Amino acid sequence: MKTKATILIIDDDEFLLDMYSLKFRQSGWGVDIAMNPTEAIEKIKDGNLSLNVVLLDLVMPNMDGFDFLEVVKKENLLKDSQLVVLSNLGQQENIDKAMKLGASGYLVKAYLTPVEVVDKVSELLEKKK
């Protein structure tokens, strides 16, 4: 099966990381994971990843998702990738802040099943083509 696209999922919750990884793989995606933004930035800077999408949680210890978005934007690390926030923070101010920092989509975990997350990310990627 040809890989649809490659996604890097950044979340500090191992259960969610496993669940979303599985759902994306079942839908034909190539998947890489990072338990925190620092690890993700290291993987991105290694240059071995060809990413179409980064799926990013916001609430994480040490460096949060907003900090990650700032670093990526400042260092121009993911100019060819879609940055999609997947968070339980559903307040408009958080959505606006993430979009201002370069996110191309914002999904609230509590409102979507993992399959719906895969569908929404796939739709976003299709729109950007």
The first five atom37 places (N, CA, C, CB, O) and aatype in JSON, in Angstrom:
{
  "aatype": [12, 11, 16, 11, 0, 16, 9, 10, 9, 9, 3, 3, 3, 6, 13, 10, 10, 3, 12, 18, 15, 10, 11, 13, 1, 5, 15, 7, 17, 7, 19, 3, 9, 0, 12, 2, 14, 16, 6, 0, 9, 6, 11, 9, 11, 3, 7, 2, 10, 15, 10, 2, 19, 19, 10, 10, 3, 10, 19, 12, 14, 2, 12, 3, 7, 13, 3, 13, 10, 6, 19, 19, 11, 11, 6, 2, 10, 10, 11, 3, 15, 5, 10, 19, 19, 10, 15, 2, 10, 7, 5, 5, 6, 2, 9, 3, 11, 0, 12, 11, 10, 7, 0, 15, 7, 18, 10, 19, 11, 0, 18, 10, 16, 14, 19, 6, 19, 19, 3, 11, 19, 15, 6, 10, 10, 6, 11, 11, 11],
  "atom_mask": [
    [1, 1, 1, 1, 1],
    [1, 1, 1, 1, 1],
    [1, 1, 1, 1, 1],
    [1, 1, 1, 1, 1],
    [1, 1, 1, 1, 1],
    [1, 1, 1, 1, 1],
    [1, 1, 1, 1, 1],
    [1, 1, 1, 1, 1],
    [1, 1, 1, 1, 1],
    [1, 1, 1, 1, 1],
    [1, 1, 1, 1, 1],
    [1, 1, 1, 1, 1],
    [1, 1, 1, 1, 1],
    [1, 1, 1, 1, 1],
    [1, 1, 1, 1, 1],
    [1, 1, 1, 1, 1],
    [1, 1, 1, 1, 1],
    [1, 1, 1, 1, 1],
    [1, 1, 1, 1, 1],
    [1, 1, 1, 1, 1],
    [1, 1, 1, 1, 1],
    [1, 1, 1, 1, 1],
    [1, 1, 1, 1, 1],
    [1, 1, 1, 1, 1],
    [1, 1, 1, 1, 1],
    [1, 1, 1, 1, 1],
    [1, 1, 1, 1, 1],
    [1, 1, 1, 0, 1],
    [1, 1, 1, 1, 1],
    [1, 1, 1, 0, 1],
    [1, 1, 1, 1, 1],
    [1, 1, 1, 1, 1],
    [1, 1, 1, 1, 1],
    [1, 1, 1, 1, 1],
    [1, 1, 1, 1, 1],
    [1, 1, 1, 1, 1],
    [1, 1, 1, 1, 1],
    [1, 1, 1, 1, 1],
    [1, 1, 1, 1, 1],
    [1, 1, 1, 1, 1],
    [1, 1, 1, 1, 1],
    [1, 1, 1, 1, 1],
    [1, 1, 1, 1, 1],
    [1, 1, 1, 1, 1],
    [1, 1, 1, 1, 1],
    [1, 1, 1, 1, 1],
    [1, 1, 1, 0, 1],
    [1, 1, 1, 1, 1],
    [1, 1, 1, 1, 1],
    [1, 1, 1, 1, 1],
    [1, 1, 1, 1, 1],
    [1, 1, 1, 1, 1],
    [1, 1, 1, 1, 1],
    [1, 1, 1, 1, 1],
    [1, 1, 1, 1, 1],
    [1, 1, 1, 1, 1],
    [1, 1, 1, 1, 1],
    [1, 1, 1, 1, 1],
    [1, 1, 1, 1, 1],
    [1, 1, 1, 1, 1],
    [1, 1, 1, 1, 1],
    [1, 1, 1, 1, 1],
    [1, 1, 1, 1, 1],
    [1, 1, 1, 1, 1],
    [1, 1, 1, 0, 1],
    [1, 1, 1, 1, 1],
    [1, 1, 1, 1, 1],
    [1, 1, 1, 1, 1],
    [1, 1, 1, 1, 1],
    [1, 1, 1, 1, 1],
    [1, 1, 1, 1, 1],
    [1, 1, 1, 1, 1],
    [1, 1, 1, 1, 1],
    [1, 1, 1, 1, 1],
    [1, 1, 1, 1, 1],
    [1, 1, 1, 1, 1],
    [1, 1, 1, 1, 1],
    [1, 1, 1, 1, 1],
    [1, 1, 1, 1, 1],
    [1, 1, 1, 1, 1],
    [1, 1, 1, 1, 1],
    [1, 1, 1, 1, 1],
    [1, 1, 1, 1, 1],
    [1, 1, 1, 1, 1],
    [1, 1, 1, 1, 1],
    [1, 1, 1, 1, 1],
    [1, 1, 1, 1, 1],
    [1, 1, 1, 1, 1],
    [1, 1, 1, 1, 1],
    [1, 1, 1, 0, 1],
    [1, 1, 1, 1, 1],
    [1, 1, 1, 1, 1],
    [1, 1, 1, 1, 1],
    [1, 1, 1, 1, 1],
    [1, 1, 1, 1, 1],
    [1, 1, 1, 1, 1],
    [1, 1, 1, 1, 1],
    [1, 1, 1, 1, 1],
    [1, 1, 1, 1, 1],
    [1, 1, 1, 1, 1],
    [1, 1, 1, 1, 1],
    [1, 1, 1, 0, 1],
    [1, 1, 1, 1, 1],
    [1, 1, 1, 1, 1],
    [1, 1, 1, 0, 1],
    [1, 1, 1, 1, 1],
    [1, 1, 1, 1, 1],
    [1, 1, 1, 1, 1],
    [1, 1, 1, 1, 1],
    [1, 1, 1, 1, 1],
    [1, 1, 1, 1, 1],
    [1, 1, 1, 1, 1],
    [1, 1, 1, 1, 1],
    [1, 1, 1, 1, 1],
    [1, 1, 1, 1, 1],
    [1, 1, 1, 1, 1],
    [1, 1, 1, 1, 1],
    [1, 1, 1, 1, 1],
    [1, 1, 1, 1, 1],
    [1, 1, 1, 1, 1],
    [1, 1, 1, 1, 1],
    [1, 1, 1, 1, 1],
    [1, 1, 1, 1, 1],
    [1, 1, 1, 1, 1],
    [1, 1, 1, 1, 1],
    [1, 1, 1, 1, 1],
    [1, 1, 1, 1, 1],
    [1, 1, 1, 1, 1],
    [1, 1, 1, 1, 1]
  ],
  "atom_positions": [
    [[0.84, -1.19, 0.0], [0.0, 0.0, 0.0], [0.88, 1.25, 0.0], [-0.96, 0.0, 1.22], [1.8, 1.37, 0.82]],
    [[0.61, 2.15, -0.91], [1.37, 3.39, -0.97], [1.0, 4.28, 0.22], [1.11, 4.13, -2.31], [-0.17, 4.39, 0.59]],
    [[2.0, 4.89, 0.8], [1.77, 5.79, 1.93], [1.1, 7.06, 1.43], [3.09, 6.11, 2.65], [1.56, 7.69, 0.48]],
    [[-0.01, 7.43, 2.09], [-0.72, 8.66, 1.73], [0.15, 9.87, 1.96], [-2.01, 8.78, 2.53], [0.33, 10.72, 1.08]],
    [[0.69, 9.94, 3.16], [1.48, 11.08, 3.59], [2.2, 10.67, 4.86], [0.59, 12.37, 3.81], [1.95, 9.6, 5.41]],
    [[3.1, 11.53, 5.31], [3.82, 11.24, 6.55], [3.47, 12.29, 7.59], [5.35, 11.19, 6.3], [3.44, 13.49, 7.32]],
    [[3.22, 11.8, 8.8], [2.82, 12.67, 9.9], [3.75, 12.45, 11.09], [1.35, 12.42, 10.3], [4.17, 11.33, 11.37]],
    [[4.06, 13.53, 11.77], [4.78, 13.47, 13.04], [3.78, 13.86, 14.11], [6.05, 14.42, 13.05], [3.23, 14.96, 14.09]],
    [[3.55, 12.96, 15.05], [2.6, 13.23, 16.12], [3.39, 13.55, 17.39], [1.64, 12.0, 16.36], [4.23, 12.77, 17.83]],
    [[3.1, 14.71, 17.97], [3.8, 15.16, 19.18], [2.79, 15.23, 20.32], [4.5, 16.54, 18.96], [1.89, 16.07, 20.32]],
    [[2.96, 14.34, 21.3], [2.06, 14.33, 22.46], [2.79, 13.64, 23.61], [0.71, 13.6, 22.14], [3.51, 12.67, 23.4]],
    [[2.6, 14.15, 24.81], [3.27, 13.55, 25.97], [2.46, 12.43, 26.61], [3.56, 14.62, 27.01], [2.91, 11.82, 27.58]],
    [[1.27, 12.17, 26.08], [0.43, 11.09, 26.58], [0.66, 9.85, 25.71], [-1.09, 11.5, 26.57], [0.24, 9.79, 24.56]],
    [[1.34, 8.86, 26.29], [1.73, 7.68, 25.51], [0.53, 6.92, 24.95], [2.54, 6.75, 26.38], [0.58, 6.41, 23.83]],
    [[-0.54, 6.84, 25.72], [-1.76, 6.16, 25.26], [-2.32, 6.85, 24.01], [-2.84, 6.15, 26.38], [-2.64, 6.19, 23.02]],
    [[-2.43, 8.17, 24.06], [-2.95, 8.91, 22.9], [-2.01, 8.81, 21.71], [-3.17, 10.38, 23.26], [-2.46, 8.68, 20.56]],
    [[-0.72, 8.85, 21.98], [0.28, 8.73, 20.92], [0.12, 7.39, 20.19], [1.7, 8.85, 21.51], [0.12, 7.34, 18.96]],
    [[-0.01, 6.32, 20.97], [-0.2, 4.98, 20.38], [-1.5, 4.9, 19.6], [-0.2, 3.9, 21.48], [-1.54, 4.36, 18.49]],
    [[-2.57, 5.45, 20.18], [-3.89, 5.36, 19.54], [-3.92, 6.13, 18.22], [-4.96, 5.9, 20.49], [-4.38, 5.6, 17.2]],
    [[-3.43, 7.37, 18.23], [-3.43, 8.15, 16.98], [-2.47, 7.56, 15.96], [-3.05, 9.61, 17.27], [-2.77, 7.55, 14.76]],
    [[-1.32, 7.07, 16.41], [-0.37, 6.42, 15.49], [-1.04, 5.26, 14.77], [0.87, 5.93, 16.25], [-0.93, 5.12, 13.55]],
    [[-1.73, 4.42, 15.55], [-2.4, 3.26, 14.99], [-3.45, 3.68, 13.95], [-3.06, 2.44, 16.1], [-3.51, 3.12, 12.86]],
    [[-4.27, 4.66, 14.3], [-5.34, 5.09, 13.39], [-4.77, 5.67, 12.1], [-6.24, 6.13, 14.09], [-5.3, 5.4, 11.02]],
    [[-3.71, 6.47, 12.2], [-3.11, 7.02, 10.98], [-2.48, 5.92, 10.14], [-2.06, 8.08, 11.33], [-2.62, 5.91, 8.92]],
    [[-1.78, 4.97, 10.79], [-1.18, 3.85, 10.04], [-2.25, 3.03, 9.33], [-0.35, 2.94, 10.99], [-2.08, 2.63, 8.18]],
    [[-3.36, 2.77, 10.04], [-4.45, 1.99, 9.44], [-5.04, 2.7, 8.22], [-5.55, 1.73, 10.48], [-5.61, 2.06, 7.34]],
    [[-4.9, 4.01, 8.17], [-5.41, 4.79, 7.05], [-4.36, 5.0, 5.96], [-5.92, 6.13, 7.53], [-4.58, 5.74, 5.01]],
    [[-3.21, 4.33, 6.11], [-2.19, 4.38, 5.07], [-1.15, 5.47, 5.21], [0.0, 0.0, 0.0], [-0.4, 5.72, 4.27]],
    [[-1.08, 6.1, 6.36], [-0.1, 7.16, 6.59], [1.22, 6.57, 7.09], [-0.64, 8.19, 7.59], [1.24, 5.52, 7.74]],
    [[2.31, 7.25, 6.78], [3.58, 6.98, 7.44], [3.56, 7.79, 8.73], [0.0, 0.0, 0.0], [3.16, 8.96, 8.72]],
    [[3.99, 7.19, 9.83], [3.88, 7.86, 11.13], [5.22, 7.89, 11.86], [2.83, 7.18, 12.0], [5.93, 6.88, 11.93]],
    [[5.54, 9.04, 12.4], [6.66, 9.16, 13.34], [6.09, 9.84, 14.57], [7.88, 9.98, 12.72], [5.1, 10.56, 14.49]],
    [[6.71, 9.6, 15.72], [6.18, 10.16, 16.96], [7.28, 10.84, 17.77], [5.52, 9.07, 17.79], [8.47, 10.53, 17.63]],
    [[6.86, 11.76, 18.6], [7.76, 12.41, 19.56], [6.97, 12.64, 20.84], [8.34, 13.77, 18.99], [5.81, 13.06, 20.81]],
    [[7.62, 12.36, 21.98], [6.95, 12.51, 23.28], [6.94, 13.96, 23.76], [7.62, 11.63, 24.32], [6.25, 14.29, 24.73]],
    [[7.7, 14.83, 23.1], [7.72, 16.23, 23.5], [8.27, 17.07, 22.34], [8.58, 16.43, 24.78], [8.88, 16.54, 21.42]],
    [[8.05, 18.38, 22.39], [8.51, 19.25, 21.31], [10.02, 19.26, 21.11], [8.05, 20.64, 21.57], [10.49, 19.38, 19.98]],
    [[10.78, 19.13, 22.18], [12.24, 19.13, 22.05], [12.69, 17.94, 21.2], [12.91, 19.08, 23.44], [13.52, 18.09, 20.3]],
    [[12.15, 16.77, 21.49], [12.46, 15.57, 20.7], [12.04, 15.76, 19.25], [11.77, 14.33, 21.3], [12.76, 15.36, 18.33]],
    [[10.89, 16.37, 19.04], [10.39, 16.61, 17.69], [11.32, 17.53, 16.91], [8.97, 17.21, 17.73], [11.63, 17.27, 15.75]],
    [[11.77, 18.6, 17.55], [12.66, 19.55, 16.88], [13.97, 18.85, 16.5], [12.95, 20.77, 17.78], [14.5, 19.09, 15.41]],
    [[14.49, 18.01, 17.39], [15.71, 17.26, 17.07], [15.5, 16.38, 15.84], [16.15, 16.39, 18.28], [16.34, 16.34, 14.94]],
    [[14.36, 15.68, 15.79], [14.07, 14.81, 14.64], [13.95, 15.63, 13.37], [12.78, 14.01, 14.88], [14.45, 15.22, 12.32]],
    [[13.3, 16.77, 13.45], [13.12, 17.63, 12.28], [14.47, 18.16, 11.8], [12.16, 18.79, 12.6], [14.75, 18.18, 10.6]],
    [[15.3, 18.6, 12.73], [16.6, 19.16, 12.37], [17.55, 18.1, 11.81], [17.25, 19.83, 13.58], [18.44, 18.42, 11.02]],
    [[17.36, 16.83, 12.2], [18.17, 15.74, 11.63], [18.0, 15.67, 10.12], [17.79, 14.4, 12.27], [18.9, 15.23, 9.4]],
    [[16.84, 16.11, 9.66], [16.6, 16.15, 8.23], [16.22, 14.82, 7.61], [0.0, 0.0, 0.0], [16.12, 14.72, 6.38]],
    [[16.02, 13.79, 8.43], [15.67, 12.48, 7.88], [14.17, 12.31, 7.66], [16.18, 11.39, 8.8], [13.73, 11.31, 7.09]],
    [[13.4, 13.28, 8.12], [11.95, 13.18, 7.99], [11.46, 14.02, 6.82], [11.26, 13.61, 9.28], [11.84, 15.18, 6.67]],
    [[10.62, 13.41, 6.01], [9.94, 14.17, 4.97], [8.48, 14.23, 5.41], [10.11, 13.51, 3.52], [7.7, 13.31, 5.17]],
    [[8.12, 15.33, 6.06], [6.81, 15.41, 6.69], [5.8, 16.2, 5.87], [6.94, 16.04, 8.05], [6.13, 17.23, 5.29]],
    [[4.57, 15.69, 5.82], [3.48, 16.43, 5.24], [2.7, 17.17, 6.33], [2.55, 15.49, 4.46], [2.2, 18.28, 6.12]],
    [[2.61, 16.53, 7.5], [1.81, 17.08, 8.59], [2.51, 16.86, 9.92], [0.4, 16.44, 8.6], [3.13, 15.82, 10.15]],
    [[2.39, 17.86, 10.81], [2.78, 17.7, 12.2], [1.51, 17.89, 13.02], [3.92, 18.73, 12.62], [0.84, 18.92, 12.93]],
    [[1.18, 16.88, 13.83], [0.0, 16.93, 14.7], [0.53, 17.18, 16.11], [-0.87, 15.6, 14.62], [1.31, 16.39, 16.63]],
    [[0.09, 18.27, 16.71], [0.75, 18.79, 17.89], [-0.21, 19.04, 19.04], [1.45, 20.05, 17.55], [-1.21, 19.74, 18.89]],
    [[0.11, 18.47, 20.2], [-0.61, 18.8, 21.42], [-0.06, 20.12, 21.94], [-0.48, 17.66, 22.49], [1.09, 20.46, 21.65]],
    [[-0.84, 20.86, 22.69], [-0.35, 22.13, 23.23], [0.16, 22.02, 24.66], [-1.45, 23.16, 23.18], [1.17, 22.63, 25.01]],
    [[-0.54, 21.24, 25.49], [-0.19, 21.18, 26.9], [0.8, 20.05, 27.15], [-1.45, 20.98, 27.76], [0.44, 18.88, 27.22]],
    [[2.07, 20.45, 27.3], [3.13, 19.49, 27.58], [4.12, 20.14, 28.53], [3.84, 19.01, 26.27], [4.26, 21.36, 28.54]],
    [[4.81, 19.33, 29.34], [5.79, 19.9, 30.28], [7.02, 20.44, 29.55], [6.21, 18.85, 31.33], [7.29, 20.06, 28.4]],
    [[7.75, 21.29, 30.21], [9.0, 21.9, 29.71], [8.76, 22.85, 28.54], [9.96, 20.81, 29.28], [8.9, 24.07, 28.7]],
    [[8.41, 22.33, 27.39], [8.15, 23.17, 26.22], [6.76, 22.83, 25.73], [9.23, 22.95, 25.08], [6.47, 21.68, 25.42]],
    [[5.88, 23.83, 25.64], [4.52, 23.52, 25.19], [4.4, 23.68, 23.67], [3.49, 24.41, 25.9], [5.35, 24.04, 22.99]],
    [[3.22, 23.4, 23.18], [2.99, 23.45, 21.73], [3.14, 24.84, 21.14], [0.0, 0.0, 0.0], [3.6, 24.99, 20.01]],
    [[2.77, 25.87, 21.92], [2.95, 27.24, 21.43], [4.44, 27.55, 21.24], [2.31, 28.25, 22.4], [4.83, 28.16, 20.25]],
    [[5.26, 27.12, 22.21], [6.71, 27.33, 22.1], [7.25, 26.62, 20.86], [7.44, 26.81, 23.37], [8.09, 27.16, 20.13]],
    [[6.77, 25.39, 20.63], [7.18, 24.62, 19.46], [6.85, 25.39, 18.18], [6.5, 23.24, 19.44], [7.69, 25.52, 17.29]],
    [[5.62, 25.91, 18.1], [5.22, 26.67, 16.92], [6.11, 27.89, 16.71], [3.75, 27.1, 17.03], [6.47, 28.22, 15.58]],
    [[6.47, 28.56, 17.8], [7.34, 29.74, 17.71], [8.72, 29.37, 17.17], [7.47, 30.4, 19.09], [9.25, 30.05, 16.3]],
    [[9.3, 28.28, 17.7], [10.62, 27.85, 17.24], [10.59, 27.46, 15.76], [11.12, 26.65, 18.1], [11.45, 27.87, 14.98]],
    [[9.58, 26.69, 15.39], [9.45, 26.24, 14.0], [9.32, 27.43, 13.06], [8.25, 25.3, 13.86], [9.91, 27.45, 11.98]],
    [[8.52, 28.41, 13.48], [8.31, 29.59, 12.65], [9.59, 30.42, 12.55], [7.16, 30.45, 13.21], [10.0, 30.83, 11.46]],
    [[10.22, 30.66, 13.7], [11.42, 31.5, 13.76], [12.56, 30.88, 12.94], [11.87, 31.69, 15.21], [13.29, 31.59, 12.24]],
    [[12.7, 29.55, 13.04], [13.81, 28.87, 12.35], [13.41, 28.32, 10.98], [14.32, 27.73, 13.22], [14.22, 27.69, 10.29]],
    [[12.17, 28.57, 10.58], [11.68, 28.15, 9.27], [11.91, 26.66, 9.02], [12.36, 28.97, 8.17], [12.4, 26.26, 7.96]],
    [[11.56, 25.85, 10.02], [11.87, 24.42, 9.97], [10.88, 23.59, 9.15], [11.92, 23.88, 11.35], [11.26, 22.59, 8.55]],
    [[9.63, 23.98, 9.12], [8.62, 23.13, 8.49], [7.81, 23.89, 7.44], [7.68, 22.55, 9.55], [6.58, 23.82, 7.41]],
    [[8.51, 24.61, 6.59], [7.79, 25.45, 5.62], [6.94, 24.65, 4.64], [8.77, 26.29, 4.85], [5.99, 25.19, 4.07]],
    [[7.26, 23.38, 4.43], [6.49, 22.57, 3.48], [5.49, 21.63, 4.16], [7.43, 21.76, 2.63], [4.88, 20.79, 3.5]],
    [[5.33, 21.78, 5.46], [4.44, 20.88, 6.21], [3.27, 21.65, 6.8], [5.22, 20.17, 7.33], [3.35, 22.84, 7.09]],
    [[2.17, 20.93, 6.97], [1.01, 21.5, 7.64], [1.16, 21.26, 9.14], [-0.33, 20.88, 7.1], [1.49, 20.15, 9.56]],
    [[0.93, 22.28, 9.94], [0.99, 22.15, 11.39], [-0.44, 22.17, 11.92], [1.84, 23.3, 12.03], [-1.15, 23.16, 11.79]],
    [[-0.84, 21.06, 12.51], [-2.21, 20.93, 13.0], [-2.17, 20.72, 14.51], [-2.96, 19.76, 12.3], [-1.53, 19.79, 15.0]],
    [[-2.85, 21.59, 15.23], [-2.93, 21.47, 16.68], [-4.06, 20.51, 17.04], [-3.14, 22.86, 17.36], [-5.16, 20.59, 16.49]],
    [[-3.77, 19.6, 17.96], [-4.78, 18.68, 18.5], [-4.7, 18.81, 20.01], [-4.54, 17.18, 18.02], [-3.81, 18.27, 20.65]],
    [[-5.65, 19.54, 20.57], [-5.57, 19.88, 21.98], [-6.94, 19.83, 22.64], [-4.95, 21.26, 22.16], [-7.96, 19.85, 21.96]],
    [[-6.94, 19.78, 23.95], [-8.2, 19.92, 24.68], [-8.47, 21.38, 25.02], [-8.17, 19.09, 25.95], [-9.53, 21.7, 25.57]],
    [[-7.53, 22.27, 24.68], [-7.77, 23.7, 24.87], [-8.63, 24.19, 23.72], [-6.43, 24.49, 24.96], [-8.15, 24.34, 22.6]],
    [[-9.9, 24.45, 24.01], [-10.81, 24.84, 22.93], [-11.19, 26.3, 22.93], [0.0, 0.0, 0.0], [-12.02, 26.72, 22.13]],
    [[-10.58, 27.1, 23.82], [-10.91, 28.51, 23.89], [-10.43, 29.25, 22.65], [-10.32, 29.14, 25.14], [-9.36, 28.95, 22.1]],
    [[-11.22, 30.21, 22.21], [-10.91, 30.96, 20.99], [-9.54, 31.62, 21.06], [-11.97, 32.02, 20.74], [-8.83, 31.66, 20.06]],
    [[-9.15, 32.12, 22.24], [-7.83, 32.78, 22.34], [-6.69, 31.81, 22.05], [-7.65, 33.38, 23.75], [-5.68, 32.2, 21.46]],
    [[-6.85, 30.54, 22.45], [-5.82, 29.54, 22.15], [-5.79, 29.22, 20.66], [-6.06, 28.25, 22.96], [-4.73, 29.07, 20.06]],
    [[-6.97, 29.11, 20.08], [-7.07, 28.83, 18.65], [-6.42, 29.97, 17.86], [-8.55, 28.64, 18.22], [-5.62, 29.73, 16.95]],
    [[-6.77, 31.2, 18.21], [-6.21, 32.37, 17.51], [-4.69, 32.42, 17.65], [-6.83, 33.66, 18.06], [-3.98, 32.69, 16.68]],
    [[-4.19, 32.17, 18.86], [-2.75, 32.21, 19.11], [-2.02, 31.17, 18.26], [-2.45, 31.99, 20.61], [-0.99, 31.46, 17.65]],
    [[-2.56, 29.95, 18.24], [-1.94, 28.87, 17.45], [-1.94, 29.21, 15.96], [-2.67, 27.54, 17.69], [-0.94, 28.99, 15.28]],
    [[-3.04, 29.73, 15.46], [-3.13, 30.04, 14.04], [-2.17, 31.19, 13.68], [-4.59, 30.42, 13.66], [-1.56, 31.19, 12.62]],
    [[-2.05, 32.16, 14.6], [-1.13, 33.27, 14.38], [0.32, 32.79, 14.34], [-1.3, 34.32, 15.48], [1.16, 33.36, 13.64]],
    [[0.61, 31.73, 15.1], [1.97, 31.19, 15.14], [2.25, 30.21, 13.99], [2.21, 30.49, 16.46], [3.33, 29.62, 13.93]],
    [[1.28, 30.03, 13.1], [1.55, 29.23, 11.91], [0.8, 27.92, 11.79], [0.0, 0.0, 0.0], [1.01, 27.17, 10.83]],
    [[-0.06, 27.62, 12.76], [-0.86, 26.39, 12.63], [-1.82, 26.53, 11.46], [-1.64, 26.07, 13.94], [-2.38, 27.61, 11.24]],
    [[-2.01, 25.45, 10.71], [-2.94, 25.52, 9.59], [-4.27, 24.87, 9.93], [-2.33, 24.84, 8.36], [-5.21, 24.9, 9.14]],
    [[-4.35, 24.28, 11.11], [-5.6, 23.7, 11.56], [-5.6, 23.55, 13.06], [0.0, 0.0, 0.0], [-4.54, 23.53, 13.69]],
    [[-6.79, 23.46, 13.64], [-6.91, 23.35, 15.09], [-8.07, 22.41, 15.4], [-7.12, 24.76, 15.77], [-9.22, 22.7, 15.06]],
    [[-7.76, 21.3, 16.03], [-8.77, 20.3, 16.38], [-8.83, 20.15, 17.89], [-8.47, 18.94, 15.7], [-7.8, 20.13, 18.56]],
    [[-10.05, 20.05, 18.43], [-10.22, 19.87, 19.87], [-10.46, 18.38, 20.12], [-11.4, 20.74, 20.43], [-11.44, 17.81, 19.65]],
    [[-9.54, 17.76, 20.88], [-9.58, 16.31, 21.13], [-10.94, 15.83, 21.62], [-8.53, 15.94, 22.16], [-11.46, 14.82, 21.14]],
    [[-11.52, 16.56, 22.55], [-12.75, 16.11, 23.2], [-13.93, 16.0, 22.22], [-13.11, 17.07, 24.32], [-14.89, 15.28, 22.49]],
    [[-13.86, 16.7, 21.11], [-14.98, 16.72, 20.16], [-14.86, 15.69, 19.04], [-15.1, 18.08, 19.56], [-15.79, 15.52, 18.26]],
    [[-13.72, 15.01, 18.96], [-13.47, 14.14, 17.81], [-12.98, 12.76, 18.21], [-12.46, 14.78, 16.88], [-12.19, 12.62, 19.15]],
    [[-13.44, 11.74, 17.5], [-12.89, 10.4, 17.69], [-11.55, 10.35, 16.93], [-13.9, 9.28, 17.18], [-11.3, 11.18, 16.07]],
    [[-10.7, 9.38, 17.25], [-9.43, 9.26, 16.5], [-9.64, 9.12, 14.99], [-8.65, 8.06, 17.01], [-8.87, 9.68, 14.21]],
    [[-10.66, 8.4, 14.58], [-10.93, 8.25, 13.14], [-11.3, 9.61, 12.53], [-12.08, 7.23, 12.9], [-10.88, 9.93, 11.42]],
    [[-12.08, 10.41, 13.27], [-12.44, 11.74, 12.78], [-11.21, 12.65, 12.69], [-13.5, 12.38, 13.69], [-11.11, 13.48, 11.79]],
    [[-10.27, 12.48, 13.62], [-9.03, 13.26, 13.56], [-8.27, 12.92, 12.28], [-8.15, 12.98, 14.82], [-7.8, 13.82, 11.58]],
    [[-8.16, 11.65, 11.97], [-7.49, 11.23, 10.73], [-8.2, 11.84, 9.52], [-7.46, 9.66, 10.61], [-7.55, 12.36, 8.61]],
    [[-9.53, 11.79, 9.51], [-10.3, 12.35, 8.4], [-10.09, 13.86, 8.26], [-11.79, 12.06, 8.59], [-9.89, 14.36, 7.15]],
    [[-10.12, 14.57, 9.37], [-9.96, 16.04, 9.34], [-8.55, 16.41, 8.85], [-10.21, 16.65, 10.76], [-8.4, 17.34, 8.06]],
    [[-7.54, 15.7, 9.32], [-6.17, 15.99, 8.9], [-6.02, 15.67, 7.4], [-5.15, 15.16, 9.74], [-5.36, 16.41, 6.67]],
    [[-6.63, 14.58, 6.96], [-6.58, 14.23, 5.53], [-7.25, 15.32, 4.69], [-7.28, 12.86, 5.28], [-6.74, 15.7, 3.63]],
    [[-8.4, 15.82, 5.16], [-9.1, 16.89, 4.44], [-8.24, 18.15, 4.36], [-10.44, 17.22, 5.14], [-8.15, 18.78, 3.31]],
    [[-7.61, 18.49, 5.47], [-6.74, 19.67, 5.49], [-5.62, 19.55, 4.47], [-6.16, 19.88, 6.89], [-5.3, 20.5, 3.76]],
    [[-5.03, 18.37, 4.43], [-3.93, 18.14, 3.49], [-4.41, 18.23, 2.04], [-3.28, 16.76, 3.76], [-3.72, 18.78, 1.19]],
    [[-5.58, 17.69, 1.78], [-6.14, 17.75, 0.42], [-6.38, 19.19, -0.01], [-7.45, 16.95, 0.35], [-6.1, 19.55, -1.16]],
    [[-6.9, 20.01, 0.9], [-7.18, 21.41, 0.59], [-5.92, 22.19, 0.25], [-7.87, 22.07, 1.76], [-5.95, 23.12, -0.55]],
    [[-4.81, 21.8, 0.86], [-3.55, 22.54, 0.68], [-2.83, 22.16, -0.6], [-2.64, 22.3, 1.86], [-1.87, 22.82, -1.0]],
    [[-3.29, 21.09, -1.25], [-2.6, 20.64, -2.48], [-2.87, 21.57, -3.64], [-3.03, 19.23, -2.85], [-2.37, 21.34, -4.74]]
  ]
}
